[in-house]
Amino acid sequence: MDKQQLAEDSRAMAQLYEQWLRSLHAQALKSGANEQMPLNLVDDVQYRFVLNRLKASGLTAWNAPRLYKRLDDIHRRVGPPERPLAAPGGQARAADESGTITADEKWCGHMIPLGSVGNDAKLARFQGTALSSCFGGSDYGYVDINAFITDKAQTAFRLIASESDEEYAGKVLETAPISVSVERTAGDQLLTDSLALAFNETTGQENLTYTSLTATLHPPVPAGDILVEHPRELLSGNPWDQSIRMCLERGSVHGFLDCDYGSVRVYPDGRWQPFPGTGATGIAAVDAAASLATTTGGGTPTWIPDKSAYWEPAVPPYNPARFQVPARGTFMPHVLDQCQVTQITSKVAAILTDSGGWCTAGTSPGTVVGKGELPFRPSTVPGEYPFNGIMDFGTGNCLNNAQNVRLEIWVYAEGTCPDPWGGPPEPFRCPSMTEVKPVDYKRVCMAEGTQVARADGKAVKVEKVKVGDKLLANGRGLALTVTTVHRGGESKPLVKLRDDHGNEVRVTETHPMVTAKRGVVQAGDLKLGEAVLTRTGARKLVAVERVPYDGRVYNFSLGTPEELANLGPEARTLYANGFLVGDSQMQTELEKRKRVDTREVLARLNSAWHEDFRLSQARHPSARR
């Protein structure tokens, strides 16, 4: 593909993108770098841009027939509104309860994580990727990134690097990184742009977006440091569990402690209660040293909050039904003494690397944002910009158990430096970037009052179970030791199950249940009439309901290393009101069964895309599994 044609296409798109950003600003909507602009393929300029970018990536109507047919169909449609993020009358569209705009274009997120690396006086160095992620995944996804040197007016473009990637039946798609070293020249800047495509045949959703990001090359301003104190892994030492775990509704109170952060209720008399079930006032980090000290003299490990690392929401009350992450740290831009920083802006995205899609951080619950910001506080030390507060990512997909969230954080420093030749001050704009991963959110439990079977066959309520108790794990008499007790609250309705013998149990929707035919599934996936395993054998479900709940919920981790040595991963079960259910560790494993081979991709992939997939496998033999 002719590089000059790609440069001309990107020059035209840069102009459209700037116009689109101005339209957002005029409507008081979120605007800025890395915003994703929906494409209008009825417009010949945008349609040509898409086709030429695909051609440059090696995709043609011959080796990707379904993709080209979909694009041709869209090209022949009546065009979408000029301002896709505006409702009739010029008002911003209302947000749903998750804090995101309820439009199809928000099915997918699309951005360019770009950062400045290893700069010196002669060369400006940058590294970045392009990333796209869709809630629930897509049948087909494509993303690319091109890097250009351009002038401030963006009239001349020179291509210096490019990468692209495609995926079938995937959720998160990211290109290989581009690394560029550019000589510092006054008046030049780096412009990166990206195209993202995604199609879901089952839902009819389609995503075609463009985004762009620029950085100045001169004067020589290196990237700043984003120093993140929180969140980080605080309870380390377990090679199989190295997540930064958020237990915002319930967590491990006694036994094996795996919650780095948890909900806390601070009472007027000064008492601190972790995982209170209801009435939580904020989020606290675990005091790892104090918690481990509770084992002195043979005691049971107990979760102790760190009173110096506690956050309350900017707008009370604290709502555990939202995915919230505490953030504390400092941004330190590295600018020359004679330069002046005039503005610091930031963006944060929580990318769901397992299930697809991303959540957005706002400055307050319910904020409608494309992406969000760090909770910056007033600076008291010259050259340092502290942040300290709660980032709110809303409700929905981010609240799933063991979600494996990747936080992308980037900060832009803008300002001016004096011209050494006595001219007007020279503006600069420099991006800095960091990642925090993986962040998990834990939620899986049984309602208070649920009866579990002890090793001797007698029933005991879940709230009475202690670390060291033995619970019956199956109908063959196997008993496993309780190693951890989890407790907390539940904001979502519980799943209430009733079998044909009249037995009932209430569990959270992600709790593992053992079925007669499908094995272990989440309670929320059970169907009326399905057979589940109980203490009296397989029983048919005659009722599967969602019921509101306002009490505490409990769960356990089962099995010492010795007990589990010769058992399979699905042996960690117990009886709850007679139903065979999994423990908390089984839930984690259930969530993380993600890898599939080529045949499984075809099984999940809509048949309309099978030919394109087979042709892509022929183009990329190394992609076969």
Secondary structure as the mmCIF struct_conf table of DSSP 4:
data_model
#
loop_
_struct_conf.conf_type_id
_struct_conf.id
_struct_conf.beg_label_comp_id
_struct_conf.beg_label_asym_id
_struct_conf.beg_label_seq_id
_struct_conf.end_label_comp_id
_struct_conf.end_label_asym_id
_struct_conf.end_label_seq_id
HELX_RH_AL_P HELX_RH_AL_P1 LYS A 3 ALA A 26
TURN_TY1_P TURN_TY1_P1 GLN A 27 ALA A 28
BEND BEND1 GLY A 32 GLY A 32
TURN_TY1_P TURN_TY1_P2 ALA A 33 ASN A 34
HELX_LH_PP_P HELX_LH_PP_P1 GLU A 35 GLN A 36
STRN STRN1 MET A 37 PRO A 38
HELX_LH_PP_P HELX_LH_PP_P2 LEU A 39 LEU A 39
TURN_TY1_P TURN_TY1_P3 LEU A 41 VAL A 42
BEND BEND2 ASP A 43 ASP A 43
HELX_RH_AL_P HELX_RH_AL_P2 ASP A 44 ALA A 56
TURN_TY1_P TURN_TY1_P4 SER A 57 GLY A 58
TURN_TY1_P TURN_TY1_P5 ALA A 61 ASN A 63
HELX_RH_AL_P HELX_RH_AL_P3 PRO A 65 HIS A 75
TURN_TY1_P TURN_TY1_P6 ARG A 76 ARG A 76
BEND BEND3 ARG A 77 ARG A 77
HELX_LH_PP_P HELX_LH_PP_P3 VAL A 78 PRO A 81
BEND BEND4 GLU A 82 ARG A 83
TURN_TY1_P TURN_TY1_P7 PRO A 84 LEU A 85
STRN STRN2 ALA A 86 ALA A 86
TURN_TY1_P TURN_TY1_P8 PRO A 88 GLY A 89
BEND BEND5 GLY A 90 GLY A 90
HELX_LH_PP_P HELX_LH_PP_P4 GLN A 91 GLN A 91
STRN STRN3 ALA A 92 ALA A 92
HELX_LH_PP_P HELX_LH_PP_P5 ARG A 93 ALA A 94
STRN STRN4 ALA A 95 ALA A 95
TURN_TY1_P TURN_TY1_P9 GLU A 97 SER A 98
BEND BEND6 GLY A 99 THR A 100
STRN STRN5 ILE A 101 ILE A 101
BEND BEND7 ALA A 103 ALA A 103
HELX_RH_3T_P HELX_RH_3T_P1 ASP A 104 TRP A 107
STRN STRN6 CYS A 108 MET A 111
STRN STRN7 LEU A 114 SER A 116
BEND BEND8 GLY A 118 GLY A 118
BEND BEND9 ALA A 121 LYS A 122
STRN STRN8 LEU A 123 GLY A 128
STRN STRN9 LEU A 131 ASP A 151
TURN_TY1_P TURN_TY1_P10 LYS A 152 ALA A 153
STRN STRN10 PHE A 157 GLU A 174
HELX_LH_PP_P HELX_LH_PP_P6 THR A 175 PRO A 177
STRN STRN11 ILE A 178 GLU A 183
TURN_TY1_P TURN_TY1_P11 ALA A 186 GLY A 187
STRN STRN12 ASP A 188 ASN A 200
TURN_TY1_P TURN_TY1_P12 GLU A 201 GLY A 204
STRN STRN13 GLN A 205 THR A 216
BEND BEND10 HIS A 218 PRO A 219
HELX_LH_PP_P HELX_LH_PP_P7 PRO A 222 GLY A 224
STRN STRN14 ASP A 225 HIS A 230
BEND BEND11 PRO A 231 PRO A 231
BEND BEND12 LEU A 235 LEU A 235
TURN_TY1_P TURN_TY1_P13 PRO A 239 TRP A 240
STRN STRN15 ILE A 244 CYS A 247
BEND BEND13 LEU A 248 GLU A 249
STRN STRN16 ARG A 250 GLY A 255
BEND BEND14 PHE A 256 PHE A 256
BEND BEND15 ASP A 260 ASP A 260
STRN STRN17 TYR A 261 VAL A 266
TURN_TY1_P TURN_TY1_P14 PRO A 268 ASP A 269
BEND BEND16 GLY A 270 GLY A 270
STRN STRN18 TRP A 272 PRO A 274
BEND BEND17 PHE A 275 PHE A 275
BEND BEND18 GLY A 277 THR A 278
STRN STRN19 GLY A 282 VAL A 286
HELX_RH_AL_P HELX_RH_AL_P4 ALA A 288 ALA A 293
TURN_TY1_P TURN_TY1_P15 THR A 294 GLY A 298
HELX_LH_PP_P HELX_LH_PP_P8 GLY A 299 PRO A 301
STRN STRN20 THR A 302 THR A 302
STRN STRN21 PRO A 305 TRP A 311
BEND BEND19 ALA A 314 PRO A 317
HELX_LH_PP_P HELX_LH_PP_P9 TYR A 318 TYR A 318
TURN_TY1_P TURN_TY1_P16 PRO A 320 ALA A 321
BEND BEND20 ARG A 322 ARG A 322
STRN STRN22 GLN A 324 MET A 332
TURN_TY1_P TURN_TY1_P17 ASP A 337 GLN A 338
STRN STRN23 GLN A 340 LEU A 352
TURN_TY1_P TURN_TY1_P18 THR A 353 SER A 355
STRN STRN24 TRP A 358 THR A 360
STRN STRN25 GLY A 362 GLY A 362
BEND BEND21 THR A 363 SER A 364
TURN_TY1_P TURN_TY1_P19 PRO A 365 GLY A 366
BEND BEND22 GLY A 370 LYS A 371
STRN STRN26 GLY A 372 GLY A 372
STRN STRN27 PHE A 376 PHE A 376
BEND BEND23 VAL A 381 VAL A 381
TURN_TY1_P TURN_TY1_P20 PRO A 382 GLY A 383
STRN STRN28 TYR A 385 ASP A 392
BEND BEND24 THR A 395 GLY A 396
HELX_RH_3T_P HELX_RH_3T_P2 ASN A 397 LEU A 399
BEND BEND25 ASN A 400 ASN A 400
TURN_TY1_P TURN_TY1_P21 ASN A 401 ALA A 402
STRN STRN29 VAL A 405 CYS A 417
TURN_TY1_P TURN_TY1_P22 PRO A 420 TRP A 421
BEND BEND26 GLY A 422 GLY A 422
BEND BEND27 PRO A 424 PRO A 424
HELX_LH_PP_P HELX_LH_PP_P10 PRO A 425 PRO A 425
STRN STRN30 GLU A 426 TYR A 441
STRN STRN31 MET A 446 ALA A 447
TURN_TY1_P TURN_TY1_P23 GLU A 448 GLY A 449
STRN STRN32 GLN A 451 ALA A 453
STRN STRN33 ARG A 454 ARG A 454
TURN_TY1_P TURN_TY1_P24 ALA A 455 ASP A 456
BEND BEND28 GLY A 457 GLY A 457
STRN STRN34 ALA A 459 LYS A 461
HELX_RH_3T_P HELX_RH_3T_P3 VAL A 462 LYS A 464
TURN_TY1_P TURN_TY1_P25 VAL A 467 GLY A 468
STRN STRN35 LYS A 470 LEU A 472
BEND BEND29 ASN A 474 ASN A 474
TURN_TY1_P TURN_TY1_P26 GLY A 475 ARG A 476
STRN STRN36 ALA A 479 GLY A 489
BEND BEND30 LYS A 492 LYS A 492
HELX_LH_PP_P HELX_LH_PP_P11 PRO A 493 PRO A 493
STRN STRN37 LEU A 494 ASP A 499
TURN_TY1_P TURN_TY1_P27 ASP A 500 HIS A 501
BEND BEND31 GLY A 502 GLY A 502
STRN STRN38 GLU A 504 VAL A 507
TURN_TY1_P TURN_TY1_P28 GLU A 509 THR A 510
STRN STRN39 PRO A 512 VAL A 514
STRN STRN40 THR A 515 THR A 515
BEND BEND32 ALA A 516 ARG A 518
STRN STRN41 VAL A 520 GLN A 522
HELX_RH_3T_P HELX_RH_3T_P4 ALA A 523 ASP A 525
TURN_TY1_P TURN_TY1_P29 LEU A 528 GLY A 529
STRN STRN42 ALA A 531 THR A 534
TURN_TY1_P TURN_TY1_P30 ARG A 535 THR A 536
STRN STRN43 GLY A 537 VAL A 547
BEND BEND33 GLY A 551 GLY A 551
STRN STRN44 ARG A 552 LEU A 558
HELX_RH_AL_P HELX_RH_AL_P5 PRO A 561 LEU A 564
TURN_TY1_P TURN_TY1_P31 ALA A 565 ASN A 566
HELX_RH_3T_P HELX_RH_3T_P5 PRO A 569 ALA A 571
STRN STRN45 THR A 573 ALA A 576
TURN_TY1_P TURN_TY1_P32 ASN A 577 GLY A 578
STRN STRN46 PHE A 579 GLY A 582
HELX_RH_AL_P HELX_RH_AL_P6 SER A 584 GLU A 591
TURN_TY1_P TURN_TY1_P33 LYS A 592 LYS A 592
HELX_RH_AL_P HELX_RH_AL_P7 THR A 598 ARG A 604
BEND BEND34 LEU A 605 LEU A 605
HELX_RH_3T_P HELX_RH_3T_P6 SER A 607 TRP A 609
HELX_RH_AL_P HELX_RH_AL_P8 HIS A 610 ARG A 619
HELX_RH_3T_P HELX_RH_3T_P7 PRO A 621 ALA A 623
#
